[in-house]
């Protein structure tokens, strides 16, 4: 009886070789299908797309010139972005981002922040009870005036907007 040539393919060897070759091809096909679905849903490679609306700045009262500004920021993009700074030609002093929080027993405190996240597909709504921009008011500001601001974002860059000066009691908060 003659032995089969070890270099000659047999049915079993062909089947094993075929399964060995098809395994990575199947894995790549599944990965490609998942990535195609992700891209088709608009999630891949979609940068942050920021818009700013409803800018409000409180008219200071009493002897202080310190006040706060608030903005509604929307990100319709597929990636998070971060608000990293705010400036205004009408209030050239340094502005700070801050968050008001409750310390319990009716007490509250404000913590300065370096940045605030604007989530992908979401909003960041500033308010006196949450995130705000602290600044020194301009000398001649009156209720109804429009104050120019530039908001700086980590990925989207600067966005120019305006905020209306309003009395704190008329804010609806």
C-alpha positions, 0 to 999 in steps of 0.5 A, spaced: 500 500 500 502 506 498 502 512 503 499 519 500 504 524 498 504 529 504 504 535 500 498 533 496 492 536 499 486 532 501 479 533 503 480 534 510 486 539 509 482 543 504 476 544 509 481 546 514 484 551 510 478 554 508 475 554 515 482 558 517 481 563 511 474 564 512 474 566 520 478 572 519 474 574 513 468 573 517 470 577 523 472 583 518 465 583 514 462 583 521 466 589 523 465 592 516 458 592 517 458 595 524 462 601 522 458 602 516 451 602 520 455 607 525 457 611 519 450 611 516 447 613 523 452 620 522 456 618 529 463 617 526 467 623 524 462 628 526 465 633 529 462 638 535 457 643 532 456 648 537 450 654 537 449 659 542 442 662 544 438 666 549 444 670 552 442 674 558 447 678 563 444 681 570 444 688 571 448 689 577 444 692 583 447 696 589 454 698 590 457 692 586 459 691 579 460 684 579 454 680 575 453 674 571 452 672 564 448 665 562 447 662 555 444 656 552 449 652 548 447 646 543 451 641 540 448 638 534 455 634 532 457 627 534 462 629 539 463 632 546 466 639 546 468 644 552 467 651 553 474 653 555 473 661 556 469 667 555 470 674 553 467 681 551 469 687 548 464 691 553 467 688 559 474 687 558 476 684 565 477 677 566 471 672 566 470 666 570 466 660 569 463 657 575 458 653 578 453 654 584 451 648 588 448 647 595 452 645 601 445 643 605 441 646 610 440 652 605 447 654 604 450 654 597 457 655 594 460 657 588 466 653 585 470 656 579 471 651 573 476 651 568 471 648 563 464 646 562 462 640 557 457 640 552 455 633 550 454 631 543 447 631 541 445 635 547 445 642 551 448 646 556 443 651 559 446 656 564 442 659 570 443 662 576 442 656 580 448 652 576 453 654 571 454 661 569 460 666 567 462 671 572 464 678 570 464 685 572 459 689 568 460 695 564 459 702 567 453 704 562 449 698 562 441 699 562 436 693 562 435 691 554 442 693 552 445 688 548 452 686 550 457 682 545 460 676 548 465 671 545 465 663 547 471 659 546 470 652 545 476 646 545 474 643 538 469 648 535 473 654 536 470 661 538 463 663 537 460 670 537 454 672 540 450 677 544 447 677 551 441 682 553 442 686 560 436 684 564 434 685 572 435 679 576 428 679 578 425 679 571 429 673 569 424 668 570 428 664 575 
